[in-house]
């Protein structure tokens, strides 16, 4: 008899059966204990405090992303607004130049060169803001809901973004139209100044530094305007189906 094992006395058939059951249980208990699974962290119940915290964290993150996008969109709008204000200032100044320097071709050419420089700065600033807007919309379209799992939600958000992008691009085209119109007005005034200068100024006025500076500035302005036009068209969101003319 093994040491430590209690003595079991059996009598009759019932005792023999009990002894066999006892021996079987004694041998199987260690195996049963080893087979018990290791406990793991359970998924929080839907209404538990942990689930509530997870939901609140997800909602806070979604709100943060929404607020950040809105802040960036507003900053882009403000930058475009400042560029439009510069354009408006040049347009208003041109009216004054016609009166102040009507009989001074040299001063007119110099003032037109300064106006072209300011207009180039406005186009540059607007182009930077338009580029950021294109990047913002590209990111928005890339993060649309999966159409396979949420077709209605994806379609609704896509349409909203496309409508918003169309409005943005329409404003960009309006800006370009005004820039081109103002640039043409500056060219007309420069041509008038050249004609008057040829008749009233000594030497070859049309080749003077003032005229050359104005002509070079207006040429660069045209190039920048065309570059901005191409940039806006290139950055249009896919699927917006916009036909732009400027």
C-alpha positions as CSV (number, residue, x, y, z in Angstrom):
1,X,0.0,0.0,0.0
2,X,1.2,3.5,-1.0
3,X,2.2,5.9,1.8
4,X,-0.3,8.7,2.4
5,X,-3.1,6.9,0.7
6,X,-6.1,6.2,3.1
7,X,-6.9,2.6,3.7
8,X,-10.2,1.6,2.0
9,X,-11.9,-1.6,3.1
10,X,-14.5,-3.1,0.7
11,X,-17.0,-5.9,1.1
12,X,-19.2,-7.4,-1.5
13,X,-19.9,-6.3,-5.1
14,X,-21.0,-2.8,-4.2
15,X,-17.8,-2.2,-2.3
16,X,-15.8,-3.3,-5.3
17,X,-17.6,-0.9,-7.6
18,X,-17.1,2.0,-5.1
19,X,-13.4,1.2,-5.0
20,X,-13.1,1.3,-8.8
21,X,-14.9,4.7,-8.9
22,X,-12.6,6.1,-6.2
23,X,-9.5,5.0,-8.0
24,X,-10.7,6.5,-11.3
25,X,-11.5,9.9,-9.7
26,X,-8.2,10.0,-7.9
27,X,-6.3,9.5,-11.2
28,X,-8.4,12.0,-13.3
29,X,-8.4,15.0,-10.9
30,X,-4.9,16.3,-11.8
31,X,-5.7,16.1,-15.5
32,X,-9.0,18.0,-15.0
33,X,-7.2,20.7,-13.0
34,X,-4.6,21.2,-15.8
35,X,-7.2,21.4,-18.4
36,X,-8.9,24.4,-16.9
37,X,-8.5,27.5,-19.2
38,X,-6.6,30.5,-18.1
39,X,-8.9,33.4,-17.4
40,X,-8.7,36.4,-19.8
41,X,-10.0,39.9,-19.7
42,X,-13.7,39.9,-20.6
43,X,-15.2,42.4,-23.2
44,X,-17.0,45.1,-21.3
45,X,-20.7,44.7,-21.2
46,X,-22.7,47.1,-23.4
47,X,-24.0,49.1,-20.4
48,X,-20.9,48.8,-18.2
49,X,-18.8,51.8,-17.0
50,X,-15.9,50.6,-19.2
51,X,-18.1,50.5,-22.3
52,X,-19.4,54.0,-21.5
53,X,-15.9,55.4,-21.1
54,X,-14.9,53.8,-24.5
55,X,-17.9,55.4,-26.2
56,X,-17.2,58.8,-24.7
57,X,-13.5,58.6,-25.7
58,X,-14.5,57.8,-29.3
59,X,-17.0,60.7,-29.4
60,X,-14.5,63.1,-28.0
61,X,-11.9,62.1,-30.6
62,X,-14.5,62.5,-33.4
63,X,-15.4,66.0,-32.1
64,X,-11.7,66.9,-31.9
65,X,-11.1,65.9,-35.5
66,X,-14.3,67.8,-36.6
67,X,-13.2,70.9,-34.7
68,X,-9.7,70.7,-36.2
69,X,-11.0,70.5,-39.7
70,X,-13.4,73.4,-39.2
71,X,-10.5,75.5,-37.8
72,X,-8.3,74.7,-40.8
73,X,-11.2,75.4,-43.2
74,X,-11.8,78.8,-41.5
75,X,-8.1,79.6,-41.6
76,X,-8.1,78.9,-45.4
77,X,-11.2,81.1,-45.9
78,X,-9.5,83.9,-43.9
79,X,-6.4,83.7,-46.1
80,X,-8.4,83.8,-49.3
81,X,-10.4,86.7,-47.9
82,X,-7.2,88.7,-47.2
83,X,-6.0,88.0,-50.8
84,X,-9.3,89.2,-52.2
85,X,-9.0,92.4,-50.1
86,X,-5.6,93.1,-51.6
87,X,-7.1,92.6,-55.1
88,X,-9.9,95.0,-54.2
89,X,-7.4,97.6,-53.0
90,X,-5.6,97.4,-56.3
91,X,-8.8,97.9,-58.2
92,X,-9.7,100.9,-56.2
93,X,-6.2,102.4,-56.5
94,X,-6.4,102.1,-60.3
95,X,-9.3,104.5,-60.3
96,X,-7.2,107.1,-58.5
97,X,-4.2,106.5,-60.7
98,X,-6.2,107.5,-63.7
99,X,-7.0,110.8,-62.2
100,X,-3.7,111.6,-60.4
101,X,-1.3,110.6,-63.2
102,X,-3.4,111.2,-66.3
103,X,-0.8,113.7,-67.6
104,X,2.3,112.2,-66.1
105,X,3.2,109.0,-68.1
106,X,6.4,108.3,-66.2
107,X,4.7,108.4,-62.8
108,X,1.9,106.4,-64.2
109,X,4.2,103.6,-65.4
110,X,5.9,103.5,-62.0
111,X,2.6,103.4,-60.2
112,X,1.3,100.6,-62.5
113,X,4.5,98.6,-61.8
114,X,3.8,98.9,-58.0
115,X,0.1,97.9,-58.6
116,X,1.2,94.8,-60.5
117,X,3.6,93.8,-57.7
118,X,0.8,94.0,-55.1
119,X,-1.5,92.0,-57.3
120,X,1.2,89.3,-57.7
121,X,1.4,89.1,-53.9
122,X,-2.4,88.6,-53.7
123,X,-2.3,85.8,-56.3
124,X,0.6,84.1,-54.4
125,X,-1.3,84.3,-51.1
126,X,-4.5,83.0,-52.7
127,X,-2.6,80.2,-54.4
128,X,-1.2,79.0,-51.1
129,X,-4.6,79.0,-49.5
130,X,-6.2,77.2,-52.5
131,X,-3.5,74.5,-52.3
132,X,-4.3,73.9,-48.6
133,X,-8.0,73.7,-49.5
134,X,-7.2,71.0,-52.2
135,X,-5.2,69.0,-49.7
136,X,-8.0,69.3,-47.1
137,X,-10.7,68.0,-49.5
138,X,-8.4,65.2,-50.8
139,X,-8.1,64.0,-47.2
140,X,-11.9,64.3,-46.7
141,X,-12.6,62.1,-49.7
142,X,-10.0,59.6,-48.7
143,X,-11.7,59.2,-45.2
144,X,-15.3,58.7,-46.5
145,X,-17.2,55.8,-44.9
146,X,-16.8,52.4,-46.6
147,X,-19.5,52.2,-49.3
148,X,-19.6,48.5,-48.9
149,X,-20.7,48.6,-45.3
150,X,-22.5,52.0,-45.2
151,X,-23.6,52.9,-48.8
152,X,-26.1,55.5,-47.8
153,X,-23.8,57.3,-45.3
154,X,-20.9,57.3,-47.8
155,X,-23.1,58.6,-50.6
156,X,-24.5,61.4,-48.4
157,X,-21.1,62.5,-47.2
158,X,-19.7,62.4,-50.7
159,X,-22.4,64.6,-52.1
160,X,-22.0,67.1,-49.2
161,X,-18.2,67.2,-49.9
162,X,-18.7,67.6,-53.6
163,X,-21.2,70.5,-53.1
164,X,-18.8,72.2,-50.7
165,X,-15.9,71.7,-53.1
166,X,-17.9,73.1,-56.0
167,X,-18.7,76.2,-54.0
168,X,-15.0,76.6,-53.1
169,X,-13.8,76.2,-56.6
170,X,-16.5,78.6,-57.9
171,X,-15.1,81.3,-55.5
172,X,-11.6,80.5,-56.8
173,X,-12.7,81.1,-60.4
174,X,-14.4,84.4,-59.4
175,X,-11.1,85.5,-57.9
176,X,-9.2,84.6,-61.1
177,X,-11.7,86.5,-63.3
178,X,-11.2,89.6,-61.2
179,X,-7.4,89.3,-61.3
180,X,-7.5,88.9,-65.1
181,X,-9.9,91.8,-65.4
182,X,-7.7,94.1,-63.2
183,X,-4.5,92.9,-65.0
184,X,-6.0,93.9,-68.4
185,X,-7.0,97.3,-67.0
186,X,-3.4,97.9,-65.8
187,X,-2.2,96.9,-69.3
188,X,-4.6,99.3,-70.9
189,X,-3.4,102.2,-68.7
190,X,0.2,101.3,-69.4
191,X,-0.4,101.4,-73.1
192,X,-2.1,104.8,-72.7
193,X,0.9,106.1,-70.7
194,X,3.3,104.8,-73.3
195,X,1.4,106.6,-76.1
196,X,1.4,109.9,-74.1
197,X,5.1,109.4,-73.1
198,X,6.2,108.9,-76.7
199,X,4.6,112.2,-77.6
200,X,5.5,114.2,-74.5
201,X,8.7,112.7,-73.0
202,X,12.2,113.2,-74.3
203,X,14.0,110.1,-75.6
204,X,12.5,106.7,-76.2
205,X,10.0,106.5,-73.3
206,X,8.6,103.1,-74.3
207,X,12.0,101.6,-73.4
208,X,12.4,103.5,-70.1
209,X,13.1,101.6,-66.9
210,X,9.6,102.6,-65.6
211,X,7.9,101.1,-68.6
212,X,10.0,97.9,-68.6
213,X,9.4,97.3,-64.9
214,X,5.6,97.6,-65.4
215,X,5.7,95.4,-68.4
216,X,7.8,92.7,-66.7
217,X,5.5,92.8,-63.6
218,X,2.3,92.4,-65.7
219,X,3.9,89.5,-67.6
220,X,4.8,87.7,-64.4
221,X,1.3,88.4,-63.1
222,X,-0.2,86.7,-66.1
223,X,2.1,83.7,-65.6
224,X,1.2,83.4,-62.0
225,X,-2.5,83.7,-62.8
226,X,-2.4,80.8,-65.3
227,X,-0.4,78.7,-62.8
228,X,-3.1,79.3,-60.2
229,X,-5.8,78.4,-62.7
230,X,-4.1,75.0,-63.5
231,X,-3.4,74.4,-59.8
232,X,-7.1,74.8,-58.9
233,X,-8.2,72.5,-61.7
234,X,-5.6,69.9,-60.8
235,X,-6.7,69.9,-57.1
236,X,-10.4,69.6,-57.8
237,X,-11.8,66.6,-55.8
238,X,-12.4,63.5,-57.9
239,X,-16.1,62.9,-58.7
240,X,-17.1,66.5,-58.2
241,X,-18.0,66.8,-61.9
242,X,-17.3,70.5,-62.0
243,X,-17.0,72.5,-65.2
244,X,-15.0,75.6,-64.5
245,X,-14.5,78.6,-66.7
246,X,-12.5,81.7,-65.9
